[in-house]
């Protein structure tokens, strides 16, 4: 069963679950993205720094041609890197991503990290606003921004991001930031939604929820993500796992099950030293 689409504050809609593509590259990456599209994923997430925008664009173009699926049914999003945070460089980066993907428009364009030490994230956001005005990007958002970073760019431009894609999994549930997103009308997206190699598949609340609903632990966590109000972006190169991860529309966790999985969170359960106040990714 397909999850309902999510309406962003700019009026556009995106799927309620997406497919993460890091670090899928080359022919293997192309095949994985194609099988994901064939399985029913309609939100494909990429980034300049993933080095796979060409493969993502080619896979989407081929899928659309061969399946007859209308272009508007597939949402592609990508992210500009820290080295392109000056306004003119951000504009050039967005144009380059669209050209490399070979698509008419980038549906959702994000700033990958705020890089506050460099201090140009406001300038980068001005560039994305311009790209939206030019039609290069339909919707614009950010990734890994804190509440303060969000406040800074909104005050600077009076333009609120439609999305903030952040680390969010049972070890790190980002409760305060999600509340700020809700206040501002920003949609939360989750990278590494299962917790990667630290996935809590064996933890009692996850096991109990999975058994209660006859699903896998991964499906239970992805459903938990959905019920938190976030759009998860799981990644797998395995076609069966791709299909399983997508199949989370047929059951509903109880409030108690959601709360029990959320209670796994740690004070700093980040998967690596990715604090947006200090992390720089150029």
N, C-alpha and C positions, 0 to 999 in steps of 0.2 A: 504494500500500500504506500502511495506517494505522500510525503509530508506536504502540508499546504505551503504555498508560496508566502514569502514575507514581503510586506510593503514597506519600503524605505520612506523616510520623511520627504524625499523629493518627488514622491509619487510613483517611482519605478518599483518593480518587483524583482525579487531574486529567489531561487530555490531555498528551501529550509535546511538542506544539507548539501555539502559540496565535496569536491575531490581535490585533495592536496597533491601537488606534483613534485615537491622536493624529496629526493634528489634525482628524479627520473630524467634521463637524458638519452640522446642518440636513438638508435633503432629500438632498443629495449624500452626506452621512455615513451616513444611514439606508440608502440604496441600497447603499453599499459594504459595510456590515455585513451586510445581507441577502445579497448575493452571496457574501460570505465564508462565511456559514452554509450557503448552498446548496451551496458547493464542498466542505463537509465540516468546516470549523473548528468545534470544540466547546469552545474556551476563548477567551473574549472579554474583553480587558483594557481597563478604562476608568479614570477618575479624576475627582474633583470638579473639579480644575483643568483638565481637558480640555474641560469645558463640554459634554459630550455624553452624560451618563448617561441623559437622557430618550430620546435617539435609540437608544442601546444597548438599553435596556429594551424600547422599542417594537419594535425589530427582532427581539429574541429572542422576545417575546410573539407577534408575528405569525408568525414562523417556526414556533414550536411549534404554534400553532393550525392553520396551513395544511399543515404537513408531517406532523402527528401524532407528531412526535418527543417522547418523554417528557422532562419537565422535568429529570430527573436526568441526562440525557445531555449537557446544556449547562452548562458552568461559566462563571459570570460573576464577574469580580473587579474591584474598584475601590479607590480610595485616598483617604484623608482628607488635607486640606491642612494646612500649617503653622499657619494661623490658628486651627485647631481642636485644638491640642495639649493644652489643659487637659482633664482627665479628663471633666468634664461636657460640655464642647464636643465632645470626640471621640465620646462616646456619642450626642449629638444629631446629629452629622454622619453617623454610621453609620445612624441611624434615618432621616434625611432622604434619604440615598442609596437606601436600600431603597424608600422611598415614591416617590421620583422615578422609579426604574426600574420600579415597579409589579410587583415580584417578591416571592415569598413569603420569600425569603432571599437574602442575598449569599453566594455560595459561598466566596469568598476575599476578605477585607478587609485592606488593607495601610495602613501609615503611609507617605506618599509620600516624604518626606525627613526625616532626623533633626533638621535645624535646630538644631545643638548650641549656636549662639550664643544662641538663645532659651532653650534648655535645658529644654524641657518634654517631651522625647520619652519619658521614663519615665512621665510622667502620661498621655500619649496611649496608651501601651501598656496601662496599667491600664484605660483606657476600652475598648480593643479586647477585653481579657480579659472585661470585663463584657458587651460585646455578644455575645461567643461564648456566655457563660452564659445570656443572654436568648434565644438562638436567632436573633438578627438576622443574625449571621454564622456560617457553619458552621466555617470555618477562618480563622485570623488569621496575618498575617505582616507583613513590612516591605519597604521598598524603599530602596535607596541607603544602607544601614547598613554601617558598617565593623565589623571584628571587635570593637573596643572598645565601640561602640554596642550590639552584640548582647550582649556580656558584661554591660553595665550593665542592660539590661532583663530579662535572664534572672536576674541576681542579685536584682533588685528584686521580681520576681513569681514566680520559679521556673517561669515559662512560656516555652518556647522557640518562636520563630516557626516556622511550617511552611515558609515561603518567604522568600527575600530576592531581590528583583528589582533587578538592578544593570546598569550599563553593561558590556557584554561583547561584543567583536567581535575580529577578527584583529589590530587595532591595539592592543588593550587586553584581555588575556586573564584578568586578575584571578586569577592562579595561587594566590597565598597565601590570598586570601579564599575561593576555591573549596575549598581544603584545609580551612579552618576550618569552612565549611559542612558538608563531609563528616564532620568530627569531631563536630559538633553534631547531625547528622541534618537539616540545613536544606536544602531544595531550592533550587538556583540557578535563577533565571529571567533571561533576557537581554533588556534593552531596546536598541533600535537594533542588532539582532544582525548586520546586514549592514554597519554602519558608515555608514549614511545616504549623504550625497552624497560622502563620502570612501571609499565601498566599494572594497575592493581587488580588483575584478573582473579587472583586468589584471595583477595580480602573478603571477609565475611559478608559485608553489606552487598558487595557486587555479586558474589556467589549466590546469596539468598535471593536477590532480585532476579537474576538470570534463571534460577531454578523455578521460582514462582511463576514465571511467564513463559517457560520453555524456550528461552533464547540463549544466545552465547553471552559471556561476560562483556565482550566488546559491544554487542547490541544493547545490553543493559546500560552501559556507560554512555553510548551515543544517544539513547533515548533520554537518559538523565540530562545530557547537554541540551537536548531539544526542550525539555520541560523547564530548564532554567531560563529559557528564552534566547539561547545562543544558537548560532549556525555552526555546527562542527564541520571540520575539513579533514576527514581521515584520508590517509594515503596507504595504498597497497598496490603492488604490482601483480598480485595473484587474483585472477578473475573471480574465483569462488569467494574469496574474502571481500573483494570489492562489492559483489552482489549482496553478501551477508550484511556488510556495513550499511548498505543503502536501505535494507529491509527493516526499518524501525517504526513503521507507521501503523502496525497492527496490534500494538499493545500499549498500555499506559501504566506507568509506575505510580504507586500510591504516594501520597505526601510523605508518609513515614519512610518509604524506600528512598525517595529523593533526599530527604533529610539525613538518612543514614549514610548514603554515599557522600554527601556534602561534608559530613563530619570527619571524613578521612583527611581533610585539608590540613596542611602544616603551615606554620608561621611563614616560612619561606620554602615552599615546595617546588621551586623552579627546577627545571631539568638541567640548567647550566647557569653560568653567571650572566644572566640576561636581564639585569635590572635596567629598565629604560632610562633611569637617571644617570647611569654610568656607561652603559654599553654603547660602543661605536661600531657601526657596520658600514664600511665605505663601499 
